[in-house]
Every structure is written in C-alpha cells, then in structure tokens.
Amino acid sequence: MPSGLLGKKFPAPVLKTMWPFYTAGVIVAYGINSLANTLSNTDEYRNDPRNPNKAAATKH
C-alpha cells in the first residue's frame, strides 16, 4: 500500500479546531473587497484610468 504524497494520515481534528480562523478569514476578505469597491466608486477615483469601473461605464 503506497503512503501517498503526504505520508501517514493522522486523525487530527483540523476543521473542528480551526473553524474560527477560517470564518474570520472569509469575513476579512469580504470586508476588504467591499472597502475596495466603495473606494473605487468615490469621486476622487471615478475618472482614474486605472479604475476598472471606468472602462465598464464607457463601453456602452
């Protein structure tokens, strides 16, 4: 029986002990995404050529 790439499997409860960190990571990623979208739509950066929303608005 081959051992596979990771070697011997240990019955460690990874998800059970790490779920608060996974949840916090998702919440932080959502917050950063929301902040970036909000800041890219402000008056200061609305006409910036690096703004991806500007290219989408001028195609119509």
mmCIF file as Biopython writes it, N, C-alpha, C and O atoms, coordinates in Angstrom:
data_model
#
loop_
_atom_site.group_PDB
_atom_site.id
_atom_site.type_symbol
_atom_site.label_atom_id
_atom_site.label_alt_id
_atom_site.label_comp_id
_atom_site.label_asym_id
_atom_site.label_entity_id
_atom_site.label_seq_id
_atom_site.pdbx_PDB_ins_code
_atom_site.Cartn_x
_atom_site.Cartn_y
_atom_site.Cartn_z
_atom_site.occupancy
_atom_site.B_iso_or_equiv
_atom_site.auth_seq_id
_atom_site.auth_asym_id
_atom_site.pdbx_PDB_model_num
ATOM 1   N N  . MET A ? 1  ? 0.841   -1.175 0.000   1.0 0.0 1  A 1 
ATOM 2   C CA . MET A ? 1  ? 0.000   0.000  0.000   1.0 0.0 1  A 1 
ATOM 3   C C  . MET A ? 1  ? 0.891   1.245  0.000   1.0 0.0 1  A 1 
ATOM 4   O O  . MET A ? 1  ? 1.673   1.442  0.930   1.0 0.0 1  A 1 
ATOM 5   N N  . PRO A ? 2  ? 0.780   2.089  -1.040  1.0 0.0 2  A 1 
ATOM 6   C CA . PRO A ? 2  ? 1.623   3.291  -1.089  1.0 0.0 2  A 1 
ATOM 7   C C  . PRO A ? 2  ? 1.163   4.316  -0.056  1.0 0.0 2  A 1 
ATOM 8   O O  . PRO A ? 2  ? -0.022  4.409  0.264   1.0 0.0 2  A 1 
ATOM 9   N N  . SER A ? 3  ? 2.108   5.070  0.448   1.0 0.0 3  A 1 
ATOM 10  C CA . SER A ? 3  ? 1.791   6.036  1.501   1.0 0.0 3  A 1 
ATOM 11  C C  . SER A ? 3  ? 1.229   7.342  0.947   1.0 0.0 3  A 1 
ATOM 12  O O  . SER A ? 3  ? 0.681   8.139  1.708   1.0 0.0 3  A 1 
ATOM 13  N N  . GLY A ? 4  ? 1.349   7.579  -0.351  1.0 0.0 4  A 1 
ATOM 14  C CA . GLY A ? 4  ? 0.804   8.804  -0.930  1.0 0.0 4  A 1 
ATOM 15  C C  . GLY A ? 4  ? 1.793   9.953  -0.827  1.0 0.0 4  A 1 
ATOM 16  O O  . GLY A ? 4  ? 2.946   9.769  -0.437  1.0 0.0 4  A 1 
ATOM 17  N N  . LEU A ? 5  ? 1.337   11.103 -1.172  1.0 0.0 5  A 1 
ATOM 18  C CA . LEU A ? 5  ? 2.201   12.275 -1.187  1.0 0.0 5  A 1 
ATOM 19  C C  . LEU A ? 5  ? 2.446   12.852 0.210   1.0 0.0 5  A 1 
ATOM 20  O O  . LEU A ? 5  ? 3.517   13.399 0.473   1.0 0.0 5  A 1 
ATOM 21  N N  . LEU A ? 6  ? 1.479   12.735 1.089   1.0 0.0 6  A 1 
ATOM 22  C CA . LEU A ? 6  ? 1.600   13.367 2.392   1.0 0.0 6  A 1 
ATOM 23  C C  . LEU A ? 6  ? 2.083   12.428 3.479   1.0 0.0 6  A 1 
ATOM 24  O O  . LEU A ? 6  ? 2.277   12.859 4.616   1.0 0.0 6  A 1 
ATOM 25  N N  . GLY A ? 7  ? 2.279   11.187 3.171   1.0 0.0 7  A 1 
ATOM 26  C CA . GLY A ? 7  ? 2.733   10.251 4.187   1.0 0.0 7  A 1 
ATOM 27  C C  . GLY A ? 7  ? 1.588   9.692  4.991   1.0 0.0 7  A 1 
ATOM 28  O O  . GLY A ? 7  ? 0.474   9.560  4.485   1.0 0.0 7  A 1 
ATOM 29  N N  . LYS A ? 8  ? 1.850   9.362  6.238   1.0 0.0 8  A 1 
ATOM 30  C CA . LYS A ? 8  ? 0.852   8.759  7.106   1.0 0.0 8  A 1 
ATOM 31  C C  . LYS A ? 8  ? -0.231  9.776  7.473   1.0 0.0 8  A 1 
ATOM 32  O O  . LYS A ? 8  ? 0.058   10.945 7.732   1.0 0.0 8  A 1 
ATOM 33  N N  . LYS A ? 9  ? -1.477  9.312  7.490   1.0 0.0 9  A 1 
ATOM 34  C CA . LYS A ? 9  ? -2.591  10.181 7.854   1.0 0.0 9  A 1 
ATOM 35  C C  . LYS A ? 9  ? -2.834  10.091 9.354   1.0 0.0 9  A 1 
ATOM 36  O O  . LYS A ? 9  ? -2.910  9.001  9.921   1.0 0.0 9  A 1 
ATOM 37  N N  . PHE A ? 10 ? -2.952  11.238 9.978   1.0 0.0 10 A 1 
ATOM 38  C CA . PHE A ? 10 ? -3.234  11.299 11.399  1.0 0.0 10 A 1 
ATOM 39  C C  . PHE A ? 10 ? -4.652  11.829 11.599  1.0 0.0 10 A 1 
ATOM 40  O O  . PHE A ? 10 ? -5.076  12.737 10.885  1.0 0.0 10 A 1 
ATOM 41  N N  . PRO A ? 11 ? -5.376  11.283 12.542  1.0 0.0 11 A 1 
ATOM 42  C CA . PRO A ? 11 ? -6.765  11.729 12.755  1.0 0.0 11 A 1 
ATOM 43  C C  . PRO A ? 11 ? -6.833  13.034 13.557  1.0 0.0 11 A 1 
ATOM 44  O O  . PRO A ? 11 ? -7.396  13.066 14.651  1.0 0.0 11 A 1 
ATOM 45  N N  . ALA A ? 12 ? -6.269  14.083 13.019  1.0 0.0 12 A 1 
ATOM 46  C CA . ALA A ? 12 ? -6.283  15.377 13.707  1.0 0.0 12 A 1 
ATOM 47  C C  . ALA A ? 12 ? -7.555  16.143 13.338  1.0 0.0 12 A 1 
ATOM 48  O O  . ALA A ? 12 ? -7.896  16.223 12.158  1.0 0.0 12 A 1 
ATOM 49  N N  . PRO A ? 13 ? -8.251  16.699 14.301  1.0 0.0 13 A 1 
ATOM 50  C CA . PRO A ? 13 ? -9.477  17.462 14.022  1.0 0.0 13 A 1 
ATOM 51  C C  . PRO A ? 13 ? -9.157  18.876 13.543  1.0 0.0 13 A 1 
ATOM 52  O O  . PRO A ? 13 ? -9.265  19.835 14.307  1.0 0.0 13 A 1 
ATOM 53  N N  . VAL A ? 14 ? -8.766  19.000 12.282  1.0 0.0 14 A 1 
ATOM 54  C CA . VAL A ? 14 ? -8.326  20.297 11.758  1.0 0.0 14 A 1 
ATOM 55  C C  . VAL A ? 14 ? -9.499  21.256 11.620  1.0 0.0 14 A 1 
ATOM 56  O O  . VAL A ? 14 ? -9.430  22.386 12.102  1.0 0.0 14 A 1 
ATOM 57  N N  . LEU A ? 15 ? -10.557 20.830 10.981  1.0 0.0 15 A 1 
ATOM 58  C CA . LEU A ? 15 ? -11.692 21.727 10.758  1.0 0.0 15 A 1 
ATOM 59  C C  . LEU A ? 15 ? -12.376 22.094 12.073  1.0 0.0 15 A 1 
ATOM 60  O O  . LEU A ? 15 ? -12.833 23.224 12.247  1.0 0.0 15 A 1 
ATOM 61  N N  . LYS A ? 16 ? -12.443 21.156 12.975  1.0 0.0 16 A 1 
ATOM 62  C CA . LYS A ? 16 ? -13.111 21.395 14.255  1.0 0.0 16 A 1 
ATOM 63  C C  . LYS A ? 16 ? -12.387 22.455 15.081  1.0 0.0 16 A 1 
ATOM 64  O O  . LYS A ? 16 ? -13.030 23.238 15.781  1.0 0.0 16 A 1 
ATOM 65  N N  . THR A ? 17 ? -11.084 22.485 15.009  1.0 0.0 17 A 1 
ATOM 66  C CA . THR A ? 17 ? -10.327 23.440 15.819  1.0 0.0 17 A 1 
ATOM 67  C C  . THR A ? 17 ? -10.012 24.736 15.092  1.0 0.0 17 A 1 
ATOM 68  O O  . THR A ? 17 ? -9.738  25.745 15.741  1.0 0.0 17 A 1 
ATOM 69  N N  . MET A ? 18 ? -10.042 24.740 13.772  1.0 0.0 18 A 1 
ATOM 70  C CA . MET A ? 18 ? -9.634  25.916 13.007  1.0 0.0 18 A 1 
ATOM 71  C C  . MET A ? 18 ? -10.797 26.713 12.421  1.0 0.0 18 A 1 
ATOM 72  O O  . MET A ? 18 ? -10.557 27.710 11.742  1.0 0.0 18 A 1 
ATOM 73  N N  . TRP A ? 19 ? -12.050 26.312 12.657  1.0 0.0 19 A 1 
ATOM 74  C CA . TRP A ? 19 ? -13.170 26.989 12.023  1.0 0.0 19 A 1 
ATOM 75  C C  . TRP A ? 19 ? -13.272 28.470 12.381  1.0 0.0 19 A 1 
ATOM 76  O O  . TRP A ? 19 ? -13.708 29.239 11.524  1.0 0.0 19 A 1 
ATOM 77  N N  . PRO A ? 20 ? -12.904 28.931 13.576  1.0 0.0 20 A 1 
ATOM 78  C CA . PRO A ? 20 ? -12.977 30.382 13.819  1.0 0.0 20 A 1 
ATOM 79  C C  . PRO A ? 20 ? -12.015 31.178 12.938  1.0 0.0 20 A 1 
ATOM 80  O O  . PRO A ? 20 ? -12.322 32.300 12.535  1.0 0.0 20 A 1 
ATOM 81  N N  . PHE A ? 21 ? -10.863 30.601 12.644  1.0 0.0 21 A 1 
ATOM 82  C CA . PHE A ? 21 ? -9.892  31.296 11.801  1.0 0.0 21 A 1 
ATOM 83  C C  . PHE A ? 21 ? -10.334 31.319 10.346  1.0 0.0 21 A 1 
ATOM 84  O O  . PHE A ? 21 ? -10.139 32.321 9.657   1.0 0.0 21 A 1 
ATOM 85  N N  . TYR A ? 22 ? -10.926 30.232 9.870   1.0 0.0 22 A 1 
ATOM 86  C CA . TYR A ? 22 ? -11.462 30.208 8.506   1.0 0.0 22 A 1 
ATOM 87  C C  . TYR A ? 22 ? -12.599 31.216 8.363   1.0 0.0 22 A 1 
ATOM 88  O O  . TYR A ? 22 ? -12.678 31.936 7.368   1.0 0.0 22 A 1 
ATOM 89  N N  . THR A ? 23 ? -13.476 31.261 9.361   1.0 0.0 23 A 1 
ATOM 90  C CA . THR A ? 23 ? -14.587 32.207 9.323   1.0 0.0 23 A 1 
ATOM 91  C C  . THR A ? 23 ? -14.091 33.645 9.354   1.0 0.0 23 A 1 
ATOM 92  O O  . THR A ? 23 ? -14.583 34.492 8.610   1.0 0.0 23 A 1 
ATOM 93  N N  . ALA A ? 24 ? -13.120 33.918 10.211  1.0 0.0 24 A 1 
ATOM 94  C CA . ALA A ? 24 ? -12.561 35.272 10.277  1.0 0.0 24 A 1 
ATOM 95  C C  . ALA A ? 24 ? -11.884 35.652 8.974   1.0 0.0 24 A 1 
ATOM 96  O O  . ALA A ? 24 ? -11.965 36.808 8.557   1.0 0.0 24 A 1 
ATOM 97  N N  . GLY A ? 25 ? -11.219 34.710 8.321   1.0 0.0 25 A 1 
ATOM 98  C CA . GLY A ? 25 ? -10.580 34.986 7.041   1.0 0.0 25 A 1 
ATOM 99  C C  . GLY A ? 25 ? -11.586 35.361 5.970   1.0 0.0 25 A 1 
ATOM 100 O O  . GLY A ? 25 ? -11.343 36.269 5.175   1.0 0.0 25 A 1 
ATOM 101 N N  . VAL A ? 26 ? -12.711 34.667 5.944   1.0 0.0 26 A 1 
ATOM 102 C CA . VAL A ? 26 ? -13.759 34.980 4.962   1.0 0.0 26 A 1 
ATOM 103 C C  . VAL A ? 26 ? -14.356 36.352 5.254   1.0 0.0 26 A 1 
ATOM 104 O O  . VAL A ? 26 ? -14.615 37.119 4.327   1.0 0.0 26 A 1 
ATOM 105 N N  . ILE A ? 27 ? -14.577 36.672 6.525   1.0 0.0 27 A 1 
ATOM 106 C CA . ILE A ? 27 ? -15.148 37.973 6.891   1.0 0.0 27 A 1 
ATOM 107 C C  . ILE A ? 27 ? -14.186 39.106 6.536   1.0 0.0 27 A 1 
ATOM 108 O O  . ILE A ? 27 ? -14.616 40.143 6.030   1.0 0.0 27 A 1 
ATOM 109 N N  . VAL A ? 28 ? -12.899 38.921 6.793   1.0 0.0 28 A 1 
ATOM 110 C CA . VAL A ? 28 ? -11.905 39.952 6.466   1.0 0.0 28 A 1 
ATOM 111 C C  . VAL A ? 28 ? -11.794 40.127 4.953   1.0 0.0 28 A 1 
ATOM 112 O O  . VAL A ? 28 ? -11.706 41.255 4.468   1.0 0.0 28 A 1 
ATOM 113 N N  . ALA A ? 29 ? -11.797 39.028 4.204   1.0 0.0 29 A 1 
ATOM 114 C CA . ALA A ? 29 ? -11.722 39.129 2.745   1.0 0.0 29 A 1 
ATOM 115 C C  . ALA A ? 29 ? -12.946 39.854 2.184   1.0 0.0 29 A 1 
ATOM 116 O O  . ALA A ? 29 ? -12.817 40.668 1.270   1.0 0.0 29 A 1 
ATOM 117 N N  . TYR A ? 30 ? -14.124 39.566 2.722   1.0 0.0 30 A 1 
ATOM 118 C CA . TYR A ? 30 ? -15.340 40.257 2.283   1.0 0.0 30 A 1 
ATOM 119 C C  . TYR A ? 30 ? -15.269 41.748 2.611   1.0 0.0 30 A 1 
ATOM 120 O O  . TYR A ? 30 ? -15.671 42.585 1.803   1.0 0.0 30 A 1 
ATOM 121 N N  . GLY A ? 31 ? -14.760 42.075 3.797   1.0 0.0 31 A 1 
ATOM 122 C CA . GLY A ? 31 ? -14.641 43.473 4.187   1.0 0.0 31 A 1 
ATOM 123 C C  . GLY A ? 31 ? -13.667 44.243 3.312   1.0 0.0 31 A 1 
ATOM 124 O O  . GLY A ? 31 ? -13.936 45.384 2.936   1.0 0.0 31 A 1 
ATOM 125 N N  . ILE A ? 32 ? -12.542 43.629 2.988   1.0 0.0 32 A 1 
ATOM 126 C CA . ILE A ? 32 ? -11.556 44.283 2.122   1.0 0.0 32 A 1 
ATOM 127 C C  . ILE A ? 32 ? -12.126 44.478 0.727   1.0 0.0 32 A 1 
ATOM 128 O O  . ILE A ? 32 ? -11.906 45.521 0.110   1.0 0.0 32 A 1 
ATOM 129 N N  . ASN A ? 33 ? -12.856 43.487 0.220   1.0 0.0 33 A 1 
ATOM 130 C CA . ASN A ? 33 ? -13.460 43.607 -1.102  1.0 0.0 33 A 1 
ATOM 131 C C  . ASN A ? 33 ? -14.511 44.714 -1.118  1.0 0.0 33 A 1 
ATOM 132 O O  . ASN A ? 33 ? -14.575 45.496 -2.066  1.0 0.0 33 A 1 
ATOM 133 N N  . SER A ? 34 ? -15.323 44.781 -0.087  1.0 0.0 34 A 1 
ATOM 134 C CA . SER A ? 34 ? -16.349 45.831 -0.019  1.0 0.0 34 A 1 
ATOM 135 C C  . SER A ? 34 ? -15.716 47.215 0.077   1.0 0.0 34 A 1 
ATOM 136 O O  . SER A ? 34 ? -16.174 48.157 -0.570  1.0 0.0 34 A 1 
ATOM 137 N N  . LEU A ? 35 ? -14.668 47.337 0.881   1.0 0.0 35 A 1 
ATOM 138 C CA . LEU A ? 35 ? -13.981 48.621 1.002   1.0 0.0 35 A 1 
ATOM 139 C C  . LEU A ? 35 ? -13.336 49.036 -0.314  1.0 0.0 35 A 1 
ATOM 140 O O  . LEU A ? 35 ? -13.397 50.208 -0.687  1.0 0.0 35 A 1 
ATOM 141 N N  . ALA A ? 36 ? -12.726 48.105 -1.012  1.0 0.0 36 A 1 
ATOM 142 C CA . ALA A ? 36 ? -12.093 48.425 -2.293  1.0 0.0 36 A 1 
ATOM 143 C C  . ALA A ? 36 ? -13.124 48.848 -3.325  1.0 0.0 36 A 1 
ATOM 144 O O  . ALA A ? 36 ? -12.879 49.780 -4.091  1.0 0.0 36 A 1 
ATOM 145 N N  . ASN A ? 37 ? -14.265 48.190 -3.361  1.0 0.0 37 A 1 
ATOM 146 C CA . ASN A ? 37 ? -15.321 48.579 -4.300  1.0 0.0 37 A 1 
ATOM 147 C C  . ASN A ? 37 ? -15.889 49.950 -3.956  1.0 0.0 37 A 1 
ATOM 148 O O  . ASN A ? 37 ? -16.177 50.748 -4.847  1.0 0.0 37 A 1 
ATOM 149 N N  . THR A ? 38 ? -16.048 50.220 -2.676  1.0 0.0 38 A 1 
ATOM 150 C CA . THR A ? 38 ? -16.560 51.526 -2.260  1.0 0.0 38 A 1 
ATOM 151 C C  . THR A ? 38 ? -15.578 52.637 -2.600  1.0 0.0 38 A 1 
ATOM 152 O O  . THR A ? 38 ? -15.974 53.688 -3.105  1.0 0.0 38 A 1 
ATOM 153 N N  . LEU A ? 39 ? -14.309 52.409 -2.326  1.0 0.0 39 A 1 
ATOM 154 C CA . LEU A ? 39 ? -13.307 53.443 -2.615  1.0 0.0 39 A 1 
ATOM 155 C C  . LEU A ? 39 ? -13.107 53.661 -4.110  1.0 0.0 39 A 1 
ATOM 156 O O  . LEU A ? 39 ? -12.782 54.772 -4.530  1.0 0.0 39 A 1 
ATOM 157 N N  . SER A ? 40 ? -13.294 52.622 -4.921  1.0 0.0 40 A 1 
ATOM 158 C CA . SER A ? 40 ? -13.116 52.807 -6.364  1.0 0.0 40 A 1 
ATOM 159 C C  . SER A ? 40 ? -14.272 53.580 -6.980  1.0 0.0 40 A 1 
ATOM 160 O O  . SER A ? 40 ? -14.158 54.047 -8.113  1.0 0.0 40 A 1 
ATOM 161 N N  . ASN A ? 41 ? -15.376 53.726 -6.267  1.0 0.0 41 A 1 
ATOM 162 C CA . ASN A ? 41 ? -16.513 54.480 -6.785  1.0 0.0 41 A 1 
ATOM 163 C C  . ASN A ? 41 ? -16.617 55.887 -6.202  1.0 0.0 41 A 1 
ATOM 164 O O  . ASN A ? 41 ? -17.616 56.567 -6.433  1.0 0.0 41 A 1 
ATOM 165 N N  . THR A ? 42 ? -15.611 56.339 -5.455  1.0 0.0 42 A 1 
ATOM 166 C CA . THR A ? 42 ? -15.640 57.696 -4.922  1.0 0.0 42 A 1 
ATOM 167 C C  . THR A ? 42 ? -15.324 58.690 -6.035  1.0 0.0 42 A 1 
ATOM 168 O O  . THR A ? 42 ? -14.809 58.320 -7.090  1.0 0.0 42 A 1 
ATOM 169 N N  . ASP A ? 43 ? -15.640 59.950 -5.782  1.0 0.0 43 A 1 
ATOM 170 C CA . ASP A ? 43 ? -15.421 60.993 -6.789  1.0 0.0 43 A 1 
ATOM 171 C C  . ASP A ? 43 ? -13.946 61.155 -7.136  1.0 0.0 43 A 1 
ATOM 172 O O  . ASP A ? 43 ? -13.602 61.487 -8.270  1.0 0.0 43 A 1 
ATOM 173 N N  . GLU A ? 44 ? -13.084 60.921 -6.162  1.0 0.0 44 A 1 
ATOM 174 C CA . GLU A ? 44 ? -11.652 61.115 -6.390  1.0 0.0 44 A 1 
ATOM 175 C C  . GLU A ? 44 ? -11.077 60.112 -7.398  1.0 0.0 44 A 1 
ATOM 176 O O  . GLU A ? 44 ? -10.200 60.456 -8.190  1.0 0.0 44 A 1 
ATOM 177 N N  . TYR A ? 45 ? -11.573 58.885 -7.364  1.0 0.0 45 A 1 
ATOM 178 C CA . TYR A ? 45 ? -11.016 57.833 -8.221  1.0 0.0 45 A 1 
ATOM 179 C C  . TYR A ? 45 ? -11.959 57.394 -9.335  1.0 0.0 45 A 1 
ATOM 180 O O  . TYR A ? 45 ? -11.649 56.447 -10.056 1.0 0.0 45 A 1 
ATOM 181 N N  . ARG A ? 46 ? -13.094 58.055 -9.492  1.0 0.0 46 A 1 
ATOM 182 C CA . ARG A ? 46 ? -14.059 57.635 -10.510 1.0 0.0 46 A 1 
ATOM 183 C C  . ARG A ? 46 ? -13.499 57.815 -11.924 1.0 0.0 46 A 1 
ATOM 184 O O  . ARG A ? 46 ? -13.776 56.994 -12.798 1.0 0.0 46 A 1 
ATOM 185 N N  . ASN A ? 47 ? -12.720 58.868 -12.163 1.0 0.0 47 A 1 
ATOM 186 C CA . ASN A ? 47 ? -12.188 59.132 -13.502 1.0 0.0 47 A 1 
ATOM 187 C C  . ASN A ? 47 ? -10.742 58.685 -13.665 1.0 0.0 47 A 1 
ATOM 188 O O  . ASN A ? 47 ? -10.107 59.022 -14.665 1.0 0.0 47 A 1 
ATOM 189 N N  . ASP A ? 48 ? -10.217 57.945 -12.719 1.0 0.0 48 A 1 
ATOM 190 C CA . ASP A ? 48 ? -8.849  57.437 -12.806 1.0 0.0 48 A 1 
ATOM 191 C C  . ASP A ? 48 ? -8.772  56.367 -13.899 1.0 0.0 48 A 1 
ATOM 192 O O  . ASP A ? 48 ? -9.620  55.475 -13.928 1.0 0.0 48 A 1 
ATOM 193 N N  . PRO A ? 49 ? -7.786  56.428 -14.795 1.0 0.0 49 A 1 
ATOM 194 C CA . PRO A ? 49 ? -7.709  55.419 -15.869 1.0 0.0 49 A 1 
ATOM 195 C C  . PRO A ? 49 ? -7.438  54.010 -15.354 1.0 0.0 49 A 1 
ATOM 196 O O  . PRO A ? 49 ? -7.658  53.045 -16.085 1.0 0.0 49 A 1 
ATOM 197 N N  . ARG A ? 50 ? -6.965  53.864 -14.117 1.0 0.0 50 A 1 
ATOM 198 C CA . ARG A ? 50 ? -6.720  52.535 -13.554 1.0 0.0 50 A 1 
ATOM 199 C C  . ARG A ? 50 ? -7.976  51.923 -12.937 1.0 0.0 50 A 1 
ATOM 200 O O  . ARG A ? 50 ? -7.964  50.761 -12.532 1.0 0.0 50 A 1 
ATOM 201 N N  . ASN A ? 51 ? -9.044  52.685 -12.865 1.0 0.0 51 A 1 
ATOM 202 C CA . ASN A ? 51 ? -10.284 52.215 -12.269 1.0 0.0 51 A 1 
ATOM 203 C C  . ASN A ? 51 ? -10.989 51.264 -13.236 1.0 0.0 51 A 1 
ATOM 204 O O  . ASN A ? 51 ? -11.329 51.669 -14.348 1.0 0.0 51 A 1 
ATOM 205 N N  . PRO A ? 52 ? -11.219 50.003 -12.838 1.0 0.0 52 A 1 
ATOM 206 C CA . PRO A ? 52 ? -11.898 49.074 -13.757 1.0 0.0 52 A 1 
ATOM 207 C C  . PRO A ? 52 ? -13.350 49.435 -14.009 1.0 0.0 52 A 1 
ATOM 208 O O  . PRO A ? 52 ? -13.907 49.021 -15.025 1.0 0.0 52 A 1 
ATOM 209 N N  . ASN A ? 53 ? -13.977 50.182 -13.131 1.0 0.0 53 A 1 
ATOM 210 C CA . ASN A ? 53 ? -15.372 50.589 -13.355 1.0 0.0 53 A 1 
ATOM 211 C C  . ASN A ? 53 ? -15.492 51.645 -14.432 1.0 0.0 53 A 1 
ATOM 212 O O  . ASN A ? 53 ? -16.541 51.754 -15.068 1.0 0.0 53 A 1 
ATOM 213 N N  . LYS A ? 54 ? -14.449 52.426 -14.655 1.0 0.0 54 A 1 
ATOM 214 C CA . LYS A ? 54 ? -14.475 53.442 -15.695 1.0 0.0 54 A 1 
ATOM 215 C C  . LYS A ? 54 ? -14.538 52.799 -17.082 1.0 0.0 54 A 1 
ATOM 216 O O  . LYS A ? 54 ? -15.273 53.264 -17.953 1.0 0.0 54 A 1 
ATOM 217 N N  . ALA A ? 55 ? -13.777 51.746 -17.280 1.0 0.0 55 A 1 
ATOM 218 C CA . ALA A ? 55 ? -13.787 51.057 -18.570 1.0 0.0 55 A 1 
ATOM 219 C C  . ALA A ? 55 ? -15.125 50.403 -18.827 1.0 0.0 55 A 1 
ATOM 220 O O  . ALA A ? 55 ? -15.578 50.369 -19.971 1.0 0.0 55 A 1 
ATOM 221 N N  . ALA A ? 56 ? -15.770 49.884 -17.802 1.0 0.0 56 A 1 
ATOM 222 C CA . ALA A ? 56 ? -17.074 49.250 -17.965 1.0 0.0 56 A 1 
ATOM 223 C C  . ALA A ? 56 ? -18.155 50.287 -18.258 1.0 0.0 56 A 1 
ATOM 224 O O  . ALA A ? 56 ? -19.101 49.999 -18.990 1.0 0.0 56 A 1 
ATOM 225 N N  . ALA A ? 57 ? -18.030 51.478 -17.701 1.0 0.0 57 A 1 
ATOM 226 C CA . ALA A ? 57 ? -19.050 52.505 -17.899 1.0 0.0 57 A 1 
ATOM 227 C C  . ALA A ? 57 ? -18.950 53.156 -19.268 1.0 0.0 57 A 1 
ATOM 228 O O  . ALA A ? 57 ? -19.966 53.597 -19.807 1.0 0.0 57 A 1 
ATOM 229 N N  . THR A ? 58 ? -17.751 53.230 -19.849 1.0 0.0 58 A 1 
ATOM 230 C CA . THR A ? 58 ? -17.598 53.924 -21.132 1.0 0.0 58 A 1 
ATOM 231 C C  . THR A ? 58 ? -17.832 53.008 -22.331 1.0 0.0 58 A 1 
ATOM 232 O O  . THR A ? 58 ? -17.833 53.499 -23.460 1.0 0.0 58 A 1 
ATOM 233 N N  . LYS A ? 59 ? -18.026 51.724 -22.147 1.0 0.0 59 A 1 
ATOM 234 C CA . LYS A ? 59 ? -18.225 50.816 -23.277 1.0 0.0 59 A 1 
ATOM 235 C C  . LYS A ? 59 ? -19.627 50.918 -23.860 1.0 0.0 59 A 1 
ATOM 236 O O  . LYS A ? 59 ? -19.837 50.549 -25.016 1.0 0.0 59 A 1 
ATOM 237 N N  . HIS A ? 60 ? -20.579 51.405 -23.097 1.0 0.0 60 A 1 
ATOM 238 C CA . HIS A ? 60 ? -21.968 51.463 -23.580 1.0 0.0 60 A 1 
ATOM 239 C C  . HIS A ? 60 ? -22.169 52.581 -24.510 1.0 0.0 60 A 1 
ATOM 240 O O  . HIS A ? 60 ? -23.276 52.776 -25.011 1.0 0.0 60 A 1 
#
